[in-house]
Amino acid sequence: MKLEKAKILLAGLLFIFMLVIAGCSGQGAGSDSTSDNTGSETDSGSSTDASGEEEHPETTLTFLVDNQTVLDGIEAVAAEIKERYNITTEIELRPGGAEGDNLVKTRLATGEMTDLMWYNSGSLFKALGPEEYFVDLSGESYMAQLDESYKETVSVGDQVFG
């Protein structure tokens, strides 16, 4: 169950990232092409109401971002996710630079990390030991939609972690 929740949380982060990027490209977060990236294995406890609409249980995710990150897009996407899926996103700011990197490493090592985090890809990300702390997303259906060069920066071996 914990692994499944982690997959859902990471899919949510990917969803947020994709919507922020779409918003930056002028497509907007309200596009009808947005899908539920939680996959078919999800056991979210959802039900259907009398109108046939799927109801989602209330969920809260914590999201750690660098204090230099512009939050407007993230907050807009978080509001859309709240409206569509009843998922509240609590955003926590961390310091930038070495102080922020140390905070991330400490929280990962102590098991006190937020559900999601915004972090550098590439060598800084790989130095965190993603195979120990993050969920492998390589088997998820949405991986086919990601650019191969991006996947390389968030992969270790055959596993994709971002």
N, C-alpha and C positions, 0 to 999 in steps of 0.2 A: 504494500500500500504506500509506503514511504517513497519507493522508487517511482511509482505511478504519479504521486503528487509532485515529485520533483520534475518528472517529464512534463506534466501539465504546467507547472510554474515556468519552466524553461521555454515551453511552447508559447506561453503568455508573453515572455520577454521578447521572443522572436516576433510575435505578433505586434508588440509595441514598437519594436525597432522597424519592422516593415511599414507600419502605418506612419511613423515619423518620417521615414524616407519618402513614402508616397506623398505625404504632406509637403515636404520640401520640393518635390518635383511638380507640384501643382495639381496632383490627382485628388488630394483631399482624403480625409479619413472616412468619409461617408460613402465611399465607393461601394456599389453593389457587388463587386467582385471579391470582397473580403469574406473569408470563410473561417469556420471554427477550426483552429489549428490544434485542437486537443487530441485529434485522432480517434479512431474507432474503438480503441481499448479503454477509453475513459470510463471510470466508474464514479461519476460526479454526483450521483444521487438526484439527477434532474428528473423532473416529471412534466407531464403535460397538463395545462389548465383546461377549463371548459371550452375555451375558444380554439384549442388546438395548438396554442403557443407553448413552447418549451419553457418551463420555469427552471431557474438555476438557483441552487442554494447560495446563501450569502457566504462569501469568502473574502478574506483579507490577505493581501500579499504585501510583504515589505520589500522595498526596492532601494538599494544603495547606489547613489550616483556621486560623482565628483562635484565639489562645490563650484566648479567653473562651468558646469553643464547648464545650458539654457533650458529651462524647464517648461517653457510654453507648449512646445509640441508634445512632450511627455505627459504633461497634465491634461492636455486635450485628448490624447489617446486614452489615458487613464479614465477620464470621464466617459468616453464612448464605451470602454470595456465595462465600466460600472453599469451603464445603461443597458447594454446588450446582455451581459453575463452575470450581473450582480456581484462583480469582483471589485472590491475597494483596493486601491493601491496607496499604501503609505510610503511616501518618499522620504528617505533619510539622506542627508548630505554628509559626505566625508571630505577631509582635507585633500588637496591635490599633492602632487610630487611624492617625495620619499615618505613623508608622514602618512599620506593616504595609502601608499603601497604597504607600509608596515601595518597599518590598521587592518587592511584586507587580509594580509597573511596571518596576523594574530587571530582575527575572527574566524578564519577558515580552520586554523589549527585547534582552536578551542571549541569549535562547533557552534559558535554564536553568530554565524553569518546570516544576513537577511536571505529571504527566499530567492531574490533576484538581485543582480548587480550589473552596473554599466562599467565596463573596464576596457582597457586597451587590448587589441588583438596582437598577435605576433609574439615576439620573444618575451615581453613582459607578462603576457597571459600564460604562456607555456611555462614560465618560471614558477607559477603558482602550483604546478603539479595537478593540472585539471583531471587527469585520470584517477586521482585520489578523491577530489572534492566535488567534481561536477558529473552530471549525467550525460552519457553518450547518446547523442541525438541522431547518429548516422542512419538508423533504421526508420526514422520518421518520414512520412510521405512528402512533407514540404521541403526536405533537403534537396530534391530535384530542382526546386525553384531558386536556389541560392547559387550565386556565381562561384565557380570553382576556385578562383583566386582568393575569395573571402574564406571559403571553407578551409583552404590550406593554412590560413593564419590562425584558425581556431581549432585545428586538428592536431592530434598526436597519434601517429601510426594511422590506423584505419578508423579511428574514433573521432567524431566531431562533437565539440563541446560548446559551441556558441552559435 
